[in-house]
Structure formats: C-alpha cells, structure tokens
C-alpha cells in the first residue's frame, strides 16, 4: 500500500524499501507523509536492530530490539532513554529503567503470571493467581491492603472481597453473563440480557427498573427509565447517531460527515451549531446559532497553536519536542510557561505578566511522580503520602516566618479501602465513618457534635440527623430523585417534568395532616433549550426571563425588578441595556474579557489580569493578591474613611479566616471557617457564636440547614434554607416554620430586597458562594465573584479548561452554577450528574464535555485517565492491573473496553456504544457504577 484516504478526505502516503537483516528480510516503510503536512523518515539499521524516525521538525525517536523482536531501549525526541530487560527463555519483562532513572522490577510465577511489581520507591504490589482459571486470586497493594477474588466452577468471577472484608457477589446465567449483583449490604441488583448479549433490563436493589431496546442491527433504540420515561435514538445507514428524542417529544439532531464526525447539531428549539473540520477530523471552526465563530489552528502534527474567540482575540500555544505545552499566551499578553521532568510531570509553572513581571511556582516530585513540594515566592508547601499514594500530610511555611516558628500542618487518615477517616487542621479535627458500601454515615465536628446520614438502597440519602435530632428526612421517586423533604414543621414537595426538569417546589405546613396549609409555592416553566422562562413565587410574584438564541439572558421582568443586558460576541456584558445604542467612545467588544467600565463602576487590572481597583458611587476598593492569585487584603475607601480587611487561606486554598485590620495592621473581628473537603462546614464569629452548615446531599452545594449556637455549650437552633431553582437561598425558617430571613435576587446575584425578622445575617448566595458584606463580593472558593458585573475578578485557575472566557461565571446564572469557581455546570449537566450517581450511563459529544462533568463531581478522583492519546493506545507505563482494579470514588478514562472480567462488572462489554467509543468508567464512593460515553 502506497496511499490510503480517510473518509474525511485526508490522504496518507508511504514509501517502501527492501531490507535484509540477521533476523529476517522484508519490505519496510521508509517514509510517510500526509496532505496536512506531517512528514516522517524511517531509518532502519537491521544490523544493529534499530529504527529511528525523524519528522520534518528534525525530531528523532529511536527503538532498539533484540533477536526476538522485543524492544530493549527507546530514546525519545528529547534524548531521554527508557530501557527494558527481558528473561531469556520465557521472554517476560523483568525490569524497566524509566527516563528519569527510576527502576521497575517484575517477578513472575512458573506459569508466567506477574506476581510482584517493584516501583522506583521500593514499593511492592503483589498478585496471587488462581491455579486453574489463571485469574487474580489476591491482589495486595503497596500499603498492604488486599483484594480477594473468588470464581465459580466455570471460571466466572463470583465474589470480590475488599480490604475491609466487605463482599460483593456476582451470579451468572448459562452464557456467563452477570444476572445478579449482591452488594456488601445484601442488596440485590438484577440484569437481563438479550440473545445478542446486550443489556435489556436492570433492576436496582430498590426494585426500580431501567429497560434498553435495540433495533435489528443491535443498535440502541430506546431507553425507558423507572418512571416510564423513554429516550429514543435514531441512526443513519452507517450506524452514526442522528437523532435523540426525549420523553417530552423534544428532539436533538446530529449530522455527521462521511467519517461519522459531528458537523451540525440542531437543538430542540431549532438552533443550529456547526463545526468545520479538516481532513483529519480536527475542528477548525465552530459557529453558533447567531453566527459567532470560534476558530482553531493546528500545526502539521495536530498541535493546537491558536485558539481565537468570538471577539477575534487569540490564545497562542508553544510546545517542546515531546509535544508538551511549554507556553500559553492569553489575548491580553499574560502567559503561563511550564517546565517538565523526564516523566512528563510538571515541575514549574511560571506566570508571566503583561509588563514583564513573573511569578514562579516550583514543583518537586518523587520517583513515582507524586508532588512532594511546591515553592512560591512566599511559601514552601510539602506533601507526604502513604504507600498507596494517599495524601497524609500537608506542611506549609512562609519564607518570612520567624526562625523556629510553627508551620501550618494539615493531616489526613484513611481506612484500608481508601475512605477518608479524618482531617486535622488548625480549626480542629473532622472525623468520618462509613457503611459497608462506602457511604459516609457520620461526621464528627471538632466541638463533638455528630452529623449522621441514613441511606437506603445502594446509597440514596434518606435522613440527616445532628446527634439524635432529625434535621431532615427525604422521600424519593423510582429514579431516586428527591420528591419530598421535612424541614422542622414544614414539608417541601418537588415535582419534575418528563425530562427531569424541576417544575414546582411546594412548601406546606402540616403536610402530614389532612389539609396542609400552603406556605411557599414556586412554579417554573422552561423553553425547549432548558432555559427558565417563567417563575411564579407565592411571596414574590411572577418573573419572566428572556434570552438570545444561544441562551444568554437578555432581560428579566417582575414587580420589583426590571433590567436588560447586551453582550459582546464573547459573552461579556456591555455598558448598555437591551435596545440601547452605544454611546460615543463605547465599544462593542470588551478587550481581553476584562470589564473596565459598567454602569458607573470602573475597574483596573494588574499585569496578571487580576482586578486591583474598583471605583463607583459608594467609594473605592483596592485589592491585594498573593503569589497564588488569592485575594488577601481589601482597602475600602469611602470619603475620608479607610477600612482594611484581610483574608487567610490554608494550603489547599480554602479561606479559613477573615478579619478587619486596625491602623497598625493588627487583625480583629475575626471570623474563622472550617471546611469539609471543598464545602464550607462551619463558621465561628469572634470565637463565640457559630453556624454549622448542612447540605442537601453528599455531592451537593445546595444548603439545607444552618445550625446556630450563640456560644460554646449553649443550645443549638436549626434554621432551614428554602432555595430557588439554582440553589440560591430565598427564605430561611426556624423549626416552627416561621420566616426569619428572606430576599429577592437580581439576575446576577445582587439582592432586590432583604428582610430579617431577627438578626441572623444570612450570607450564602449562589451555590458555593459566601457574601462578604464589607466589599459586596462573593467568595467562591478558588475565586471571588462580583455580582455587579456578573463575572469573576481574576482569571480561571484552570485556564481554558474552564472555558475560553476566563472571567465568565455562566451564560446565565439561573440554570448554571459554579460552586468551586472553576467550571460552570448547567441544568443538563446537573441532570447528567444525577443520572450517573444513580447508575445510568450518559452520552456526550466530546472529551471536554465529559471532563466538564467530572470537574463538577469533586468527590471523584482520577484512577487512570488515558486522554488525550492516539486512538487505540494506552500511555507507556500504564499497567493493565491498574486499569482493571479500579477503586471506589474514582473515574477511569478508556479509549476502548479492555474486556477484562473485572472491567465488565462496570459495563457490559458487549454494549456497542461502550465498546466502540472512548469513555469514562466511574465508580462512586457508594459503589454505584456508571459511564460517560463520548460519541463525537
């Protein structure tokens, strides 16, 4: 073959030559190039058993092999060597020396099964094999935790026993397909298959059933959930997905090109998004329903070099010889540069300012690639792990600390299954307990109070208690969605439409009685695009919302509030309302996505893109930032009065204190914060009064209740939150059902009114946000949000992974949330996350969409993530045992299904979408398994 052409039109060319060597004689490829400009020269030296490949950039990589064709050495384009050592007879890999000099050693039994893996740190993982079935019988990790596996007389995996001796049992039909799964709690899940080995029905341990139907070509045709709502799928003649019809009749349409790659998407409302691709399938241009364009440019080797936003402003990327990003330059001229070690781990991040400034973060790593230290211009932070790579300790010290001063220390402990048992910080110790399925059942606060959680089924929250007192009890439907909750003397019912959108929240007094009294009634109506169009609130009246064709909110109208907005092409608010024309000198583009003037407010930025000054009618605020881009001080100037406020963060970046500063800079009026993971757990004011925060579910940032204590040792008072569709609190009630606080919101988070019947100072706003009344800013974990302009006041810490507008909160804040200040999550994504948590696979169109879901499930951590990689390849060094043995609370990125017996417990290995598309396998902490399948 000298040429082949892909369906997208790209042609690939090959040149050949005849070679004779000591081991064989054959035709071999000596050159390869493509229409898009890739060029490779292959230099064979059969006498030395070597091959060197050189591309048109002058980069060369080489392989050497032995007489048996086994690779003995590899030198990459940077000149780094990896060597391999093989046994003489069995040809088993005995050892590997990686590019950093780390030595791996492998031990086998007499049948050639891998029994020991020794890593560069001297840690050992062990595997014992079944003598008949040649499957793992016991696996012991480097920390000594053991997983045991039992098999039936046909070699089917019958039971998995985890390190806590908790047993999951599998039952099979005569075809060897799993038909029953009994979890460690004794709950049974049942699976039914058709004659083609495809899953037809799944019945969970609560009796809820999901059914799958297929067409004559074995393609998935319909999925019917436990509430009898069906989603239907249609395909073209080549098997490419072309249409998805939801239970309410709304339809999404997909148009693939000849190669099956998506080029056109039509929303249920008829809005069209188009993608223009090159011959290799790479997106060159994306055009939304209004004609706004995002453009992508690549070099000949497929590396993204320029990303141009809708305003025509560009991000630019540079790479090293190993295709690693070495520099990213933002539209405003600020940049990030990256350094790497021989194992491709980042060792330096350099933030370059637009005026030549530089902030350097140095990252130190051990031979296994784990981060052991981080050094900034202000601090040094050290990290310590156990043998299973679990973080045990974070120790941070400021460079300007007094000699002998105590560092900040955070400590963690775990059980042998990896569940977090405790977190010890300067604010106290949090301790946790779990049930046999890994659900957290208790959290003990530093003051001794204990939150308890009761679950049903495989881990659906049913009740929350503080000590022996019931805080709230939940009722759920067959999809395990919350349909009712108790809140003191009040009960709230939730109602949904057929596609899972919340349509009503009805709060009543005395719901357990014969005639309940309506207390608060909220009703919601949506567009075909899932946009909230109308809200009826029994205490606030009717609110109407208006949008453009791409979902940007353009106007809001109710009895107390009327406003409208215009945007530039990149979704930045312009300083004029809907229908107004630009004033003289006012542009239609917000340069670099940084608002400098808006409705009487004026902003100034530093060279790193952080707001350092805000001026308006109510005075001026000056902001000071640290080397990790955290706001540490604000000076508020009103007339001749200057008040200063300080903010303190712990090593993971959570704010643990806010205070005011006197004329000498000494802090007073302290408020301290205690965190449970990345959720605010408690605040203490002036060392006396405290508020404990309780949330609607383990993975949620929507507040459920606040427990106030006036002073240590005094009685608790439980206050309940009543939230809007986006989780923002609108009312707070006491245990008797009386309103103690209520508020109405402008669209971007400022209040239209706020009323207290007694002092309770309710500061929670959008999910994950805390109002700082001294500045009007909302603390949003990793950033600060300004509701005056609907944007963050610093760029995204995760850069363009959170979106190409680094300051954007969301296209609209009614159906989107961003509780971490990193990446927004819309209503459809939240429904996808709910489906995943309930064991239902979801389908997305890209790896970016999949990762956006993962970014919004912070309780999950990566196990093995093979993206990005070339099709059909795992990263060098990925151990298949690591791929298969996936622990709870993790996700795994696969390019294909490895079809291992331990893998098809997560997914049916005969599921065509799963087999033929890249996907993420997820195992939640409670053992629920689901997948994000990427169908481009």
Number of C-alpha atoms within 10 A of each C-alpha: 8 10 12 13 13 13 15 16 15 15 16 16 15 16 16 14 10 10 14 12 13 10 12 9 11 10 11 15 18 16 18 18 18 20 15 17 12 16 17 21 18 20 16 19 14 17 10 12 18 18 17 19 19 18 17 14 12 11 16 19 18 19 19 20 17 14 10 9 10 15 17 18 18 22 17 18 18 13 15 15 19 19 18 19 18 17 10 10 6 10 12 17 18 17 19 22 17 20 19 16 16 16 19 18 17 19 16 15 12 7 10 11 16 20 18 19 21 17 19 18 13 12 16 19 19 17 23 18 18 15 10 9 15 12 21 22 18 19 23 17 18 19 15 15 17 20 21 18 21 18 18 13 9 10 15 18 24 18 19 22 17 19 19 13 14 15 19 21 18 23 18 16 11 7 9 13 21 22 17 19 22 17 22 21 14 15 15 20 21 18 20 18 18 12 8 9 16 21 24 16 20 23 17 22 18 15 14 16 20 23 18 20 17 16 11 7 8 13 19 20 17 19 20 17 20 18 13 14 16 20 20 17 20 18 16 12 6 9 11 21 21 17 18 20 17 19 19 12 14 15 19 18 18 21 19 16 14 13 15 18 21 23 18 19 21 17 17 19 14 15 15 19 20 18 19 16 18 13 17 17 19 16 19 15 18 20 17 18 17 13 13 15 20 22 18 19 17 16 12 15 15 14 15 18 17 19 21 18 21 21 19 14 18 22 20 18 21 16 15 13 15 11 12 16 19 18 20 22 18 22 18 18 19 19 20 20 17 20 18 16 14 15 15 13 16 19 18 18 19 17 21 21 18 17 11 9 11 17 18 18 20 18 22 18 16 12 15 14 15 16 19 15 19 18 19 18 14 14 18 19 20 19 19 16 15 13 14 15 13 16 17 15 18 22 17 21 19 17 13 8 12 9 7 6 9 12 14 15 17 21 16 19 19 16 14 15 17 18 19 18 16 18 20 16 19 11 17 14 18 23 20 20 18 18 16 16 21 20 22 22 16 20 21 18 19 15 11 12 12 18 20 21 24 18 16 13 19 24 21 22 22 18 19 24 16 20 14 10 10 16 25 21 18 22 17 15 12 16 18 20 18 20 15 19 22 20 26 20 16 25 23 23 18 19 16 15 13 14 17 16 18 17 17 21 23 17 24 21 20 16 17 11 8 7 10 14 13 16 17 18 16 21 18 19 17 15 12 12 16 17 21 25 15 19 22 17 17 14 12 15 12 16 19 15 19 17 18 12 15 15 15 18 22 17 18 19 17 16 9 14 13 13 13 17 19 22 19 16 18 22 18 25 24 22 24 18 17 13 9 11 12 13 9 6 6 13 12 18 19 21 16 20 24 25 23 15 19 15 12 9 18 14 19 16 17 14 17 21 23 22 24 19 17 18 16 14 8 11 15 19 21 16 17 16 16 13 15 16 18 21 25 16 20 21 20 20 16 13 9 6 8 13 15 19 21 20 18 17 15 16 17 12 14 20 23 19 19 22 20 20 18 12 9 6 11 10 15 14 13 17 19 20 21 24 19 13 12 17 20 22 18 20 20 21 18 12 13 12 15 22 21 19 19 25 18 19 16 14 16 17 22 24 23 23 23 25 18 21 18 15 14 12 9 10 11 17 14 21 26 28 27 21 20 20 20 16 22 24 26 16 22 23 22 20 15 13 19 17 18 19 22 19 18 21 18 17 22 19 20 20 13 12 11 13 14 15 10 9 9 12 11 19 12 18 23 26 21 24 24 20 20 14 10 13 14 14 19 24 22 24 22 21 23 21 27 21 18 15 22 21 22 24 24 25 22 23 16 12 17 15 15 21 18 20 20 25 27 29 27 22 18 20 20 22 21 23 25 21 22 21 24 26 25 23 21 21 20 16 20 17 15 19 22 17 18 21 25 20 21 19 20 18 17 17 13 15 20 14 15 21 16 18 22 20 19 22 16 14 15 18 17 13 19 21 18 19 18 12 12 10 10 9 13 21 13 6 8 12 12 11 14 11 20 18 13 20 19 22 22 18 24 21 25 23 23 17 20 15 15 14 14 19 17 17 16 18 20 19 21 16 18 13 16 25 18 15 15 24 28 26 26 31 23 26 22 19 22 19 22 22 25 27 25 22 20 18
